Amino acid sequence: MPKPKQFLKEAKKKSKHAPQVPTSADEFLAVGVDFEEAGEKWRGGDAAKSTRFFVRAIECYDEGLRKFPMSFDLAYNKARIQYELTQHPKLRKQLPGNLLDLLQVALDSSRYALKLKEDDADVLFNTGQILTSLVDALNESNMVPDSIGQSDLVQTSYQLLQEALELFARCLSLQEAQYKEFQVQLASAADSESSISNSGSTATRSETPMTEDLEMCDGNLQMGDGNRTEEERWAAVVLPVSKEVLLDTILAQLETATALLSLITDVQQYTMLNNFSQATLAKVTLYLAETSNQMEINLARAVYNSAAADAGYRNRFPNADSIVSYFTRIEDIWRTVAMGPPPPSAEGLSKRAEAYITASNLIRLGPEGSTKQAGNSRWALLTWALADLKAATNFRDDENIANIYTTMGDVELWRFQMGMPPTSLPNAVKSKATLVKNAETYYRGAKKLTANRDLEQHAEASTKESLAMVLAGSLDALPTGRSLPVTALQIMSDAVEEGLVQWDQIPGHAGIGV
């Protein structure tokens, strides 16, 4: 999430009467903060009302910027709220436009704030976050908005992620300098037995509301009732950079580098990115002491190293071009990674399972995908993935439980397909009936969990359950020809592309594509 500013009100005796409308950047800031506080108040109960207040805050900051275009605080808050609204689904539904357009608006605003203050760690971090969110949205929609340019999607994603990585690196460099400065101040204060309560440097910030009431009359901003005797003035609160803040930035940097690895095809780019990321990882031990980030860092490190192994094998880079070396590296990366403080976490188990599944599919799609070695390696990887996913289902309160069940069904269908020619793996051949029935059971579980909750996931689980039933021998589980809904046909097409099923295994659908 974006990092908010923290402001402290300083009372300044000036006039017995407050102005009817904001006349200074500080006053616009104060009114906007009050709107934000109102939005926060209603976020949990009334999404529409909450969104209206947040939109009014944005309008207030925007109006202030038209009069005071060099106000960094107004620009920062405007960009931050625009981005925050995109990260809360209930609030985002209240806004016009699609997610891509909303993120692009937030990015433009954040870049403007960055121009006003290039050495602010918070705006560097937030801009990097917006860029990575924009890439995620681009990949989900397979569209490139006109505001970005109709270039190749992969190239656009690469450029945005590269920019994000550079911003996070600059942010970390600033934070490290601020952290060291604060440590020097602490040591000096300890030696002199002086107070350090006001020492530090800029870090994460949030707002505090003004005390006076806010009114809206005919769409105009008004402040107070004219009876107060003091004028509020705002000052940025300066807080020390902590080890937790440094680790948050390192995590964001690693996640961005991990996403970049999936787009890299050049060995020189791969080597430079890997060297850069390993140097960042080397700093982790300096900051982990006395923090609670150990599990999160361990997982991020394993996910990154696993993605690096994936990129090496996918592109056949030197020393990573054989199934044996790739399989061994994936096994080594994840063997000793703690999945969480006892007991393991659903997130940790799911991430390891995802890594095993990715490795299995890369081997399947490789030039040796149908060999005995490939079959044995994939069987082991998918078996490990299934064990982790089963363990993850014990966390009944996990919000991704339905997706876990769907993925378990996928794993069983992949293992089922390994019993078919040309692989014909003995373990898969012997267990075909059990595997396909297991898949059916897992998909049915996901279907029940998503009923009346998530129509998209429900449709996927329902269609895949029918596919598993067909593979088990219930040939009438799916209508023939194109009588299926377009959604179901698309899900079937995706399943074929993913290797879960073949068109000629579905009676009445051989040769059909979408």
Secondary structure by P-SEA (a helix, b strand, c coil): cbbbbbbbbbbbbcccccccccccaaaaaaaaaaaaaaaaaaccccaaaaaaaaaaaaaaaaaaaaaccccaaaaaaaaaaaaaaaacaaaaaaccccaaaaaaaaaaaaaaaaaaccccaaaaaaaaaaaaaaaaaaaaacccccccccccaaaaaaaaaaaaaaaaaaaaaaaaaaaaaaaaaaaaaaaaccccccccccccbbbbbbcbbbbbcccccccccccccbbbbbbbbbbbbcaaaaaaaaaaaaaaaaaaaaacccaaaaaaaaaaaaaaaaacccccccccaaaaaaaaaaaaaaaaaaaaaaacccccccaaaaaaaaaaaccccccccccccaaaaaaaaaaaaaaaaaaaaccccccaaaaaaaaaaaaaaaaaaaaaaccccccaaaaaaaaaaaaaaaaaaaaccccccaaaaacaaaaaaaaaaaaaaaaaaaccccaaaaaaaaaaaaaaaaaacccccccccccccaaaaaaaaaaaaacccccccccccccccc
